[in-house]
């Protein structure tokens, strides 16, 4: 794509276009079309390459018993255990080490359409360990990506009242009302939580937690991003593969548009 851009610039300067300004005035639409398509194509192919590399890395990293974890890219499977503090999720009141409670409001755009805004969002986490039959590993989860099943979901709106529980929660914890000036607000409620004793897969980069005392390993972001999921390890891997394939297709389509723009520029 860089070579094509250079060719367009060279063409504008040397292929009989005595006046570059005149050439650009006559071809500005094609040039913008070509440039945007080329940029989108390059971005898609680059992101697709990163997704495919991550998929290959995850696929080639076997699940390790905690006692056999080595430094570097790692995948483990085990049960969540509290390290120190324990959280309680706002809605489900579940004992957990991570939760996200989010409420979205649907609003009218004034042109017959709608759009969604975040009405409430609360997300908290505390350090925890993952334990299997061979031992336990600490997880530095403050920079983690969570891929968790939805625990609770509900809606309320003009024709459906929120539950008294949700209404009270929004009022006392977040200072929010479920009703506008006249009608009830169109709200969607979601909560996910990583509960104590949940079975999880953790992808991450293992480092020695305290080499001098041989105290095991800590999983964190690094060569392998820190991803915590209760959906199964393969679901995360296939997600990267799907993203890579989708981006390749979009990049290919954008390349065709860029080629069309290039043809328009040189003809």
N, C-alpha and C positions, 0 to 999 in steps of 0.2 A: 504494500500500500504506500509506503514511503517513496518507492521508486516511481509509482504512478503519479504521486503529487509532484515530485521533481520533474517528471515529464511534462505535466501540465504547465508548470512554471516556465520551463524551457521553451515550450511551444508558444506560450504567450509572448516571450521575448524574441524568438528567432524565426517563427514560421510565417513571416510576412506581415505580422502585426506591428506596423510601424508605430502605432500609438497604443501603448499599453492601457491607458485610461479608456480609450475607445473600445478596445477589446473587452475589458472588464465590464463596461456599461452594456455591451451587447450580450455578454455571457454570464452576467452575475447570477442569474437564477440557476443555470446549469452548474456553475462553480460551487454555489452553496449546497445544492442537492448532492453533488459529488463529495464535497467535504464532510457533510453531516453523515452521509452513508458510510464513508470511509472510516470516520471516527467510531461510529457505532459498531462497524464490522471488527475493527481492531480491538475495541474494548470487549466485545463478546468473545472473540477467540482467545484473548488473554485470560478472561475469567473462566472460560470453559477449560482451558489448559490447567489452571489452578485447581478447579473442581475435580478434574480427571486425575491429577496427581494425588490429591487428597484421598480420592476413592481408592486408588491403587495402594497408597500407603496404609490405609485402614484395612483393606482386604488382606494385605500381606502381613499384618500384625495380628498374631493369634492371641486368644484370650489366655492370660497367664495366671496361674495360681498366685496369690499374693506373696507366698513365701519364695517364689521364683522370679519375682519382678527384678528387672535390671534397669540401669539408667538408660534413658532415651524413650522413644515412642512406645507406648504401653496401652494395653486394653485389659481391664479386669472386670470381674463380675462378682457381686456379693450383696450383702445386706447393709442397709444404712444404719449406723450407730452414732449416737451423739458423742461429741468430743468433750464439750463443756456445756454451753447453753443449749436450751431447746426453745424453739419458737412455737406459737400457737396461731394457726391460720385464722384470719378475721371472720370468715363466713362459716367454714366447715368446722371450726374449732378443733382442728387436727394437730396433734403434736408432730412437729416436723423440723427439718433443718433448712428448708427453703419454702417460700410461698410467693405467689403473685396473684393479687386480687385486682381485677380490672373491670371497670364499668365504662361502656361506650354509649354515647347519646347520638341518636339519629335526628338530624335537623333538616329542614326544608331549605333548598337553595334559592327559593323564590322564583324559579323558572320551571317548576314542575318536577324537578329532580330532588334528590336528597344527598347528604354527605354525612360522614361519621366523625365525631370528635371524641377525645378521651375525657370522660366525666370524672373518673377517679382512677388512680393507679397507685398501688402500693406493692413494693417488692422488697423482700428481706431474705438474707441468708446468714448462716453461721457455719463455722468450720465443722466438718464431720469426718468420720472414718468409714471405710468400706471393709467389711469383714467376711471372709469365707472360711472354709474348714481348715485352712493352712495358716491363717494369720489376718492381720489388718493393715491397711494403708491409709494414710491421711490424705485429705483432699482439700487443696487451697481453692475454694470455690468462689471467691469474690469476683473473678474474671471468667467464670464458666458460662457456657451456653447450655441452656436447659431444654431438652426435648422431652416433655412430659405429657402424659395423658391428661385430658381435661377432667377435673374431679367434680366440679359443680358448674351448672349453667342454668340461666333463667332469663326471662324477658318480662318487661312490663311496659305499658303504654296507655293510650286513650281508653281502650276497651279491656285492659287487664291490669288489675292492681298488683303492686309488688307485695311480696309476703311481708307480714308484720316484722319478721326477723330482719329482712333486707332494709326495710324502711327505717327501722331503729338503728341499724348498723350505719347507714349513710348519714343519719342525723347526728348520732352521738360521736362517732369516730372521725367523720370527715366534714361535718358541718354542711351537708348537702341535703336538698329537698328533692323528692321524686315528682313533685307537681310544679308546673309553671304558674303563670298568672291565672290561667283558666283550666287548661287540660293537664293530664299527667304527661310527664316526659317519656319519650320512647327510649327505653334503656335496655341494654343487654349486659348481663352479669357473667363473669368468668372467674373461676378460681382453679389454680393448679398448686399442688403441694407435693414436696418430697418428704414423705412421712418416715418416721422411725420404723425400721425393720422392712421397708420397701426393698424389693430386689432391683438393683440398677446395674447398668453397664456404664463404665467410665473410660473414656478415651482421654489420654493426656500424656504429658512428658514427665517421666519419673526422675526424681533427683533424691539423693541420699538426704534424709531429714536431719540426721546428726551422725555423720561418718565416724566421729571419735567414739561415740557410744554404741554404734551399730544399732540405731533405733528404728530402722526400717526406711520406707520411702514415702515421699510426698509427691502427689500428682498435681500438676499445674499446667498453665499454658506454656507452649514452647514449640519444639519441632512438630509435635502433634498438638492441635488445639484441645483445650479442656472442654469435653462435651459429656454431659450427664443425662442419661435417658432411662426411662422405665418402659420403653417401647420395644426393646431388643436391639442388640448391636447392629444387626443387618439393616434395620430401618434407617439408621443414620448413614450407613455406607451407601445404600441404594439412593438415598436422598442426594448425596453428592454426585452419584452417577447420573441420576435424572437431570440434575441441574446442568451438568456438563453437556449432556446430549441436547437439552433445550437451548442452551447458549450457542452450541455449534450450529443448530438449525437457524437461529435468529441471525448469527454471524454470516451464515451462507446467504441468506436472503438479503442482508444488508450489503454483502459483497456484490450481488447481482445488481442492486440499485446503484452502487458505486461505479460498476462497469458501465451501466447505462449512462450515468452522468458523464463519465470519461468520454464515451462515444459522442455524446452531444457536444462536448467541448472541442473535440478534434474534427468534427464534421461541419 
